Amino acid sequence: MRLIGTIAFGIGLWLIGGDLNPAWAVNPAGYGQAGGEFDIRIPRVPASELAKAKAMKPPFEATPDILEEGKQIFLGRGTCFRCHGKEGKGDGSAAKILPIKPRNFTNPRFKKLRTPGELMWVLKNGSLGQTGKVPGTGMLPIVGQFLSEEDGWKVILYELSLGESHQP
Ligand code: HEC
């Protein structure tokens, strides 16, 4: 196990390159955790930024038009479907090669446990997993890179709507 941890850590160092953060100078606990997604109960926003993240609100309501636009971004230029799957179940084609499973947005708990502002924080900063110490979860910063903030809000509202329509 120690060897595997060392290899994972090595890959982590390789991913972050010269930008070494001392917070990562430990084995990234949970890397490649068996059984799929990381724990949904644990926020992805660091505690010090959580209140600020939750205070961010979408500038528009989740009307049918906005949800349709969000869906087009999800399936189109946002490329979200490649990892999160066409239906948002976390089963996209690229998910197979990721060490951590992409979030399944059809899980009704997703909408219950997350505020839109927290999701915007992840879209802007990426996710370091439930420990905050896993470089390269695959969820990289998107808003400010290739999506505008407005498009980010549309796709967030769409993702949050998926849990409602889910038929088990
Ligand atoms: C390269 C693969 C990949 C792509 C592309 C991708 N994601 Fe992710 N996403 C992930 C992974 C893996 C996680 C899980 C990270 C974790 O558990 O911390 C994740 C997590 C998230 C979360 C956080 C969920 C939570 O529990 O708080 C949000 C929000 C999200 N993705 C939105 C998006 C949106 C919107 C897009 C498209 C604009 C997108 N993702 C594209 C891989 C991807």
py3Dmol code that shows the C-alpha trace and the ligand (Angstrom):
import py3Dmol

protein = """\
ATOM      1  CA  MET A   1       0.000   0.000   0.000  1.00  0.00           C
ATOM      2  CA  ARG A   2       2.840   2.342   0.853  1.00  0.00           C
ATOM      3  CA  LEU A   3       4.278   1.830  -2.620  1.00  0.00           C
ATOM      4  CA  ILE A   4       0.934   2.607  -4.275  1.00  0.00           C
ATOM      5  CA  GLY A   5       0.630   5.736  -2.139  1.00  0.00           C
ATOM      6  CA  THR A   6       4.091   6.839  -3.172  1.00  0.00           C
ATOM      7  CA  ILE A   7       3.279   6.320  -6.838  1.00  0.00           C
ATOM      8  CA  ALA A   8      -0.003   8.253  -6.529  1.00  0.00           C
ATOM      9  CA  PHE A   9       1.842  11.038  -4.753  1.00  0.00           C
ATOM     10  CA  GLY A  10       4.448  11.064  -7.502  1.00  0.00           C
ATOM     11  CA  ILE A  11       1.730  11.443 -10.126  1.00  0.00           C
ATOM     12  CA  GLY A  12       0.242  14.239  -8.039  1.00  0.00           C
ATOM     13  CA  LEU A  13       3.552  16.078  -7.964  1.00  0.00           C
ATOM     14  CA  TRP A  14       3.887  15.573 -11.670  1.00  0.00           C
ATOM     15  CA  LEU A  15       0.392  17.015 -12.272  1.00  0.00           C
ATOM     16  CA  ILE A  16       0.977  20.145 -10.242  1.00  0.00           C
ATOM     17  CA  GLY A  17       4.475  20.586 -11.638  1.00  0.00           C
ATOM     18  CA  GLY A  18       6.505  23.401 -10.154  1.00  0.00           C
ATOM     19  CA  ASP A  19       3.513  24.887  -8.341  1.00  0.00           C
ATOM     20  CA  LEU A  20       4.090  22.879  -5.153  1.00  0.00           C
ATOM     21  CA  ASN A  21       1.649  23.575  -2.349  1.00  0.00           C
ATOM     22  CA  PRO A  22       2.841  22.465   1.111  1.00  0.00           C
ATOM     23  CA  ALA A  23      -0.736  21.355   1.924  1.00  0.00           C
ATOM     24  CA  TRP A  24      -0.182  18.515  -0.542  1.00  0.00           C
ATOM     25  CA  ALA A  25       3.055  17.357   1.059  1.00  0.00           C
ATOM     26  CA  VAL A  26       1.208  14.335   2.433  1.00  0.00           C
ATOM     27  CA  ASN A  27      -0.172  11.294   0.673  1.00  0.00           C
ATOM     28  CA  PRO A  28      -3.464  12.349  -0.915  1.00  0.00           C
ATOM     29  CA  ALA A  29      -5.782  10.222   1.206  1.00  0.00           C
ATOM     30  CA  GLY A  30      -8.511   8.453  -0.698  1.00  0.00           C
ATOM     31  CA  TYR A  31      -6.834   8.688  -4.090  1.00  0.00           C
ATOM     32  CA  GLY A  32      -8.519   6.116  -6.323  1.00  0.00           C
ATOM     33  CA  GLN A  33     -11.027   5.203  -3.626  1.00  0.00           C
ATOM     34  CA  ALA A  34     -12.911   2.047  -4.554  1.00  0.00           C
ATOM     35  CA  GLY A  35     -16.666   2.222  -5.015  1.00  0.00           C
ATOM     36  CA  GLY A  36     -17.023   5.342  -7.073  1.00  0.00           C
ATOM     37  CA  GLU A  37     -17.657   8.899  -6.071  1.00  0.00           C
ATOM     38  CA  PHE A  38     -16.072  10.599  -3.116  1.00  0.00           C
ATOM     39  CA  ASP A  39     -18.322  11.387  -0.157  1.00  0.00           C
ATOM     40  CA  ILE A  40     -21.056  13.828  -1.178  1.00  0.00           C
ATOM     41  CA  ARG A  41     -21.615  14.942   2.436  1.00  0.00           C
ATOM     42  CA  ILE A  42     -18.238  16.658   2.549  1.00  0.00           C
ATOM     43  CA  PRO A  43     -18.189  20.127   0.962  1.00  0.00           C
ATOM     44  CA  ARG A  44     -15.715  20.686  -1.867  1.00  0.00           C
ATOM     45  CA  VAL A  45     -15.164  24.302  -0.879  1.00  0.00           C
ATOM     46  CA  PRO A  46     -12.498  24.842   1.817  1.00  0.00           C
ATOM     47  CA  ALA A  47     -14.032  25.832   5.192  1.00  0.00           C
ATOM     48  CA  SER A  48     -12.376  29.263   5.049  1.00  0.00           C
ATOM     49  CA  GLU A  49     -14.224  30.105   1.813  1.00  0.00           C
ATOM     50  CA  LEU A  50     -17.512  28.289   2.382  1.00  0.00           C
ATOM     51  CA  ALA A  51     -19.596  31.236   3.661  1.00  0.00           C
ATOM     52  CA  LYS A  52     -18.414  33.443   0.798  1.00  0.00           C
ATOM     53  CA  ALA A  53     -19.126  30.693  -1.746  1.00  0.00           C
ATOM     54  CA  LYS A  54     -22.642  30.066  -0.393  1.00  0.00           C
ATOM     55  CA  ALA A  55     -23.408  33.785  -0.668  1.00  0.00           C
ATOM     56  CA  MET A  56     -22.906  33.685  -4.468  1.00  0.00           C
ATOM     57  CA  LYS A  57     -26.322  33.476  -6.134  1.00  0.00           C
ATOM     58  CA  PRO A  58     -27.380  32.818  -9.737  1.00  0.00           C
ATOM     59  CA  PRO A  59     -28.392  36.067 -11.469  1.00  0.00           C
ATOM     60  CA  PHE A  60     -31.515  34.435 -12.933  1.00  0.00           C
ATOM     61  CA  GLU A  61     -34.252  31.890 -12.128  1.00  0.00           C
ATOM     62  CA  ALA A  62     -34.220  28.291 -13.395  1.00  0.00           C
ATOM     63  CA  THR A  63     -36.857  28.927 -16.078  1.00  0.00           C
ATOM     64  CA  PRO A  64     -37.395  26.275 -18.797  1.00  0.00           C
ATOM     65  CA  ASP A  65     -35.432  28.489 -21.234  1.00  0.00           C
ATOM     66  CA  ILE A  66     -32.439  28.822 -18.903  1.00  0.00           C
ATOM     67  CA  LEU A  67     -32.471  25.057 -18.174  1.00  0.00           C
ATOM     68  CA  GLU A  68     -32.512  24.333 -21.909  1.00  0.00           C
ATOM     69  CA  GLU A  69     -29.530  26.651 -22.432  1.00  0.00           C
ATOM     70  CA  GLY A  70     -27.737  24.960 -19.536  1.00  0.00           C
ATOM     71  CA  LYS A  71     -28.393  21.566 -21.101  1.00  0.00           C
ATOM     72  CA  GLN A  72     -26.922  22.703 -24.431  1.00  0.00           C
ATOM     73  CA  ILE A  73     -23.764  23.905 -22.638  1.00  0.00           C
ATOM     74  CA  PHE A  74     -23.554  20.632 -20.674  1.00  0.00           C
ATOM     75  CA  LEU A  75     -23.805  18.560 -23.851  1.00  0.00           C
ATOM     76  CA  GLY A  76     -21.891  20.990 -26.032  1.00  0.00           C
ATOM     77  CA  ARG A  77     -19.118  23.489 -25.525  1.00  0.00           C
ATOM     78  CA  GLY A  78     -18.917  22.872 -21.765  1.00  0.00           C
ATOM     79  CA  THR A  79     -17.888  19.241 -22.495  1.00  0.00           C
ATOM     80  CA  CYS A  80     -19.328  18.279 -19.075  1.00  0.00           C
ATOM     81  CA  PHE A  81     -20.940  15.132 -20.539  1.00  0.00           C
ATOM     82  CA  ARG A  82     -17.543  13.595 -21.328  1.00  0.00           C
ATOM     83  CA  CYS A  83     -16.994  12.917 -17.640  1.00  0.00           C
ATOM     84  CA  HIS A  84     -20.402  13.431 -15.992  1.00  0.00           C
ATOM     85  CA  GLY A  85     -22.281  11.467 -18.691  1.00  0.00           C
ATOM     86  CA  LYS A  86     -25.003  12.560 -21.130  1.00  0.00           C
ATOM     87  CA  GLU A  87     -27.661  12.176 -18.429  1.00  0.00           C
ATOM     88  CA  GLY A  88     -25.425  13.542 -15.683  1.00  0.00           C
ATOM     89  CA  LYS A  89     -25.038  10.189 -13.939  1.00  0.00           C
ATOM     90  CA  GLY A  90     -21.253  10.439 -13.630  1.00  0.00           C
ATOM     91  CA  ASP A  91     -20.692   7.761 -16.277  1.00  0.00           C
ATOM     92  CA  GLY A  92     -19.178   9.655 -19.226  1.00  0.00           C
ATOM     93  CA  SER A  93     -16.612   7.976 -21.461  1.00  0.00           C
ATOM     94  CA  ALA A  94     -13.665   9.820 -19.841  1.00  0.00           C
ATOM     95  CA  ALA A  95     -14.821   8.787 -16.339  1.00  0.00           C
ATOM     96  CA  LYS A  96     -13.134   5.387 -16.765  1.00  0.00           C
ATOM     97  CA  ILE A  97      -9.653   6.834 -16.642  1.00  0.00           C
ATOM     98  CA  LEU A  98     -10.214   9.223 -13.737  1.00  0.00           C
ATOM     99  CA  PRO A  99      -8.986   8.299 -10.234  1.00  0.00           C
ATOM    100  CA  ILE A 100     -12.155   9.819  -8.712  1.00  0.00           C
ATOM    101  CA  LYS A 101     -15.638   9.347 -10.117  1.00  0.00           C
ATOM    102  CA  PRO A 102     -17.341  12.462 -11.465  1.00  0.00           C
ATOM    103  CA  ARG A 103     -20.367  13.555  -9.476  1.00  0.00           C
ATOM    104  CA  ASN A 104     -23.697  11.897 -10.319  1.00  0.00           C
ATOM    105  CA  PHE A 105     -26.003  14.908 -10.602  1.00  0.00           C
ATOM    106  CA  THR A 106     -29.171  12.766 -10.689  1.00  0.00           C
ATOM    107  CA  ASN A 107     -28.629  11.787  -7.050  1.00  0.00           C
ATOM    108  CA  PRO A 108     -31.414  13.750  -5.250  1.00  0.00           C
ATOM    109  CA  ARG A 109     -29.011  14.362  -2.346  1.00  0.00           C
ATOM    110  CA  PHE A 110     -26.866  16.516  -4.625  1.00  0.00           C
ATOM    111  CA  LYS A 111     -29.464  19.284  -4.725  1.00  0.00           C
ATOM    112  CA  LYS A 112     -30.114  18.928  -1.002  1.00  0.00           C
ATOM    113  CA  LEU A 113     -26.477  19.157   0.059  1.00  0.00           C
ATOM    114  CA  ARG A 114     -25.104  21.790  -2.320  1.00  0.00           C
ATOM    115  CA  THR A 115     -25.900  25.454  -2.904  1.00  0.00           C
ATOM    116  CA  PRO A 116     -25.457  26.951  -6.396  1.00  0.00           C
ATOM    117  CA  GLY A 117     -22.703  29.217  -5.018  1.00  0.00           C
ATOM    118  CA  GLU A 118     -20.607  26.230  -3.887  1.00  0.00           C
ATOM    119  CA  LEU A 119     -20.853  24.753  -7.368  1.00  0.00           C
ATOM    120  CA  MET A 120     -19.764  28.068  -8.886  1.00  0.00           C
ATOM    121  CA  TRP A 121     -16.734  27.999  -6.568  1.00  0.00           C
ATOM    122  CA  VAL A 122     -15.848  24.541  -7.961  1.00  0.00           C
ATOM    123  CA  LEU A 123     -16.363  25.720 -11.543  1.00  0.00           C
ATOM    124  CA  LYS A 124     -13.955  28.595 -10.897  1.00  0.00           C
ATOM    125  CA  ASN A 125     -11.367  26.763  -8.797  1.00  0.00           C
ATOM    126  CA  GLY A 126     -11.745  23.083  -9.618  1.00  0.00           C
ATOM    127  CA  SER A 127     -12.085  20.366  -6.964  1.00  0.00           C
ATOM    128  CA  LEU A 128      -9.305  18.830  -4.899  1.00  0.00           C
ATOM    129  CA  GLY A 129     -11.652  16.097  -3.687  1.00  0.00           C
ATOM    130  CA  GLN A 130     -13.128  15.541  -0.257  1.00  0.00           C
ATOM    131  CA  THR A 131      -9.804  15.955   1.550  1.00  0.00           C
ATOM    132  CA  GLY A 132      -8.928  19.124  -0.339  1.00  0.00           C
ATOM    133  CA  LYS A 133      -5.586  17.479  -1.025  1.00  0.00           C
ATOM    134  CA  VAL A 134      -6.046  15.471  -4.210  1.00  0.00           C
ATOM    135  CA  PRO A 135      -4.414  17.186  -7.154  1.00  0.00           C
ATOM    136  CA  GLY A 136      -5.909  16.254 -10.490  1.00  0.00           C
ATOM    137  CA  THR A 137      -9.414  15.028  -9.605  1.00  0.00           C
ATOM    138  CA  GLY A 138     -10.278  15.777 -13.230  1.00  0.00           C
ATOM    139  CA  MET A 139     -12.607  18.582 -12.145  1.00  0.00           C
ATOM    140  CA  LEU A 140     -10.485  21.476 -13.293  1.00  0.00           C
ATOM    141  CA  PRO A 141     -11.319  25.206 -13.290  1.00  0.00           C
ATOM    142  CA  ILE A 142     -13.756  25.882 -16.144  1.00  0.00           C
ATOM    143  CA  VAL A 143     -15.364  29.280 -15.544  1.00  0.00           C
ATOM    144  CA  GLY A 144     -12.832  31.936 -16.479  1.00  0.00           C
ATOM    145  CA  GLN A 145     -11.045  29.381 -18.662  1.00  0.00           C
ATOM    146  CA  PHE A 146     -13.455  28.454 -21.420  1.00  0.00           C
ATOM    147  CA  LEU A 147     -16.913  29.266 -20.033  1.00  0.00           C
ATOM    148  CA  SER A 148     -18.204  32.682 -18.967  1.00  0.00           C
ATOM    149  CA  GLU A 149     -19.673  33.096 -15.474  1.00  0.00           C
ATOM    150  CA  GLU A 150     -23.143  33.482 -16.996  1.00  0.00           C
ATOM    151  CA  ASP A 151     -22.822  30.179 -18.872  1.00  0.00           C
ATOM    152  CA  GLY A 152     -21.519  28.629 -15.636  1.00  0.00           C
ATOM    153  CA  TRP A 153     -24.696  29.617 -13.772  1.00  0.00           C
ATOM    154  CA  LYS A 154     -26.885  28.188 -16.566  1.00  0.00           C
ATOM    155  CA  VAL A 155     -25.148  24.835 -16.483  1.00  0.00           C
ATOM    156  CA  ILE A 156     -25.222  24.770 -12.650  1.00  0.00           C
ATOM    157  CA  LEU A 157     -28.999  25.346 -12.630  1.00  0.00           C
ATOM    158  CA  TYR A 158     -29.356  22.555 -15.187  1.00  0.00           C
ATOM    159  CA  GLU A 159     -27.264  20.152 -13.081  1.00  0.00           C
ATOM    160  CA  LEU A 160     -29.290  20.952  -9.961  1.00  0.00           C
ATOM    161  CA  SER A 161     -32.517  20.218 -11.881  1.00  0.00           C
ATOM    162  CA  LEU A 162     -31.401  16.686 -12.785  1.00  0.00           C
ATOM    163  CA  GLY A 163     -32.087  15.209  -9.332  1.00  0.00           C
ATOM    164  CA  GLU A 164     -35.733  16.297  -9.577  1.00  0.00           C
ATOM    165  CA  SER A 165     -36.515  14.438 -12.790  1.00  0.00           C
ATOM    166  CA  HIS A 166     -34.652  11.283 -11.761  1.00  0.00           C
ATOM    167  CA  GLN A 167     -36.732   8.119 -11.948  1.00  0.00           C
ATOM    168  CA  PRO A 168     -35.002   5.276 -10.067  1.00  0.00           C
TER     169      PRO A 168
END
"""
ligand_1 = """\
43
HEC
C -12.384 15.687 -17.201
C -13.584 15.267 -16.511
C -14.608 16.303 -16.098
C -15.195 17.254 -16.891
C -14.987 17.546 -18.365
C -16.128 17.958 -16.023
N -16.090 17.441 -14.751
Fe -17.132 18.100 -13.148
N -16.244 16.702 -11.965
C -15.350 15.755 -12.395
C -14.945 14.951 -11.262
C -13.967 13.787 -11.309
C -15.637 15.447 -10.147
C -15.585 14.917 -8.713
C -14.581 15.666 -7.888
C -14.783 15.435 -6.421
O -15.443 14.486 -6.000
O -14.273 16.270 -5.670
C -16.429 16.563 -10.614
C -17.211 17.353 -9.801
C -17.983 18.434 -10.234
C -18.730 19.322 -9.385
C -18.724 19.308 -7.865
C -19.777 18.393 -7.332
C -19.874 18.502 -5.839
O -20.065 17.471 -5.225
O -19.804 19.602 -5.290
C -19.394 20.204 -10.204
C -20.320 21.333 -9.806
C -19.046 19.863 -11.559
N -18.179 18.792 -11.550
C -19.543 20.508 -12.664
C -19.063 20.326 -13.958
C -19.511 21.100 -15.113
C -20.595 22.162 -15.077
C -18.774 20.680 -16.171
C -18.814 21.204 -17.594
C -18.773 22.663 -17.770
C -17.865 19.643 -15.680
N -18.089 19.450 -14.343
C -16.944 18.993 -16.457
C -14.876 15.595 -13.681
C -15.188 16.423 -14.750
"""
view = py3Dmol.view(width=600, height=400)
view.addModel(protein, "pdb")
view.setStyle({"model": 0}, {"cartoon": {"style": "trace"}})
view.addModel(ligand_1, "xyz")
view.setStyle({"model": 1}, {"stick": {}})
view.zoomTo()
view.show()
